[in-house]
Amino acid sequence: MPVLRKIHGGVVHLFAALIVVQLFLAGLGAFETVHNKKFNDNNFGPHGALGTLLVVVALVIAAVALGGRWSPTASKLSLALFGLMVLQFILGVTGAGTSPVLGGLHAVNALVIVAVAYLLVKNARRPNAPALTL
């Protein structure tokens, strides 16, 4: 197995684990807001910080997949993940700032990100199988 493919698989698994933490932090921020009966930007501070880190991790995933060139599917999914993460960042910032509708789409986009991350993990765990086709 090529080195870049192993690195890609490791970073994809890290991303998937961080997504679970990210979902926890979103729920924590929401329920801190309810519990305190007052919205505070700091309630979602850790969620925002990890979200920014996840955009960078998604960029690394895409760069490694493109550099390794072992699977067109891994490259497409990795680029899709990065694009979705950039969109997620934009939706989160605008949703928190000016548009609740875009904030709602932030949650929907998170589900798509989870699905793409799942496909990347599945692809990474099958190193000798034929590549998934999209």
ZIZI-V825692 format. One record per residue. N is the residue number from 1. SS is DSSP state (~ for helix, > for strand, _ for the rest). PSI is psi in whole degrees, -180 to 180 (none if undefined). Layout:
# ZIZI-V825692
{{N;SS;PSI} {N;SS;PSI}}
This chain:
# ZIZI-V825692
{{1;_;129} {2;_;150} {3;~;-44} {4;~;-32} {5;~;-39} {6;~;-43} {7;~;-46} {8;~;-47} {9;~;-41} {10;~;-44} {11;~;-35} {12;~;-43} {13;~;-40} {14;~;-46} {15;~;-46} {16;~;-41} {17;~;-40} {18;~;-28} {19;~;-39} {20;~;-44} {21;~;-40} {22;~;-42} {23;~;-39} {24;~;-46} {25;~;-33} {26;~;-46} {27;~;-41} {28;~;-45} {29;~;-42} {30;~;-45} {31;~;-25} {32;~;-39} {33;~;-45} {34;~;-46} {35;~;-42} {36;~;-8} {37;_;29} {38;_;131} {39;_;139} {40;_;129} {41;~;-32} {42;~;-20} {43;~;-31} {44;~;11} {45;~;-51} {46;~;-36} {47;~;-44} {48;~;-41} {49;~;-45} {50;~;-36} {51;~;-42} {52;~;-43} {53;~;-39} {54;~;-32} {55;~;-43} {56;~;-43} {57;~;-40} {58;~;-36} {59;~;-42} {60;~;-44} {61;~;-47} {62;~;-43} {63;~;-43} {64;~;-42} {65;~;-43} {66;~;-37} {67;~;-35} {68;~;-34} {69;_;32} {70;_;-20} {71;_;121} {72;~;-34} {73;~;-46} {74;~;-39} {75;~;-46} {76;~;-46} {77;~;-39} {78;~;-42} {79;~;-39} {80;~;-42} {81;~;-45} {82;~;-45} {83;~;-43} {84;~;-36} {85;~;-37} {86;~;-45} {87;~;-41} {88;~;-42} {89;~;-47} {90;~;-45} {91;~;-39} {92;~;-44} {93;~;-47} {94;~;-33} {95;~;-39} {96;~;-27} {97;~;-53} {98;_;-19} {99;_;103} {100;~;-30} {101;~;-43} {102;~;-32} {103;~;-39} {104;~;-39} {105;~;-26} {106;~;-42} {107;~;-40} {108;~;-44} {109;~;-32} {110;~;-38} {111;~;-38} {112;~;-40} {113;~;-43} {114;~;-42} {115;~;-44} {116;~;-40} {117;~;-41} {118;~;-46} {119;~;-37} {120;~;-41} {121;~;-44} {122;~;-44} {123;~;-39} {124;~;-28} {125;_;-1} {126;_;65} {127;_;-29} {128;_;-6} {129;_;158} {130;_;150} {131;_;143} {132;_;143} {133;_;142} {134;_;none}}
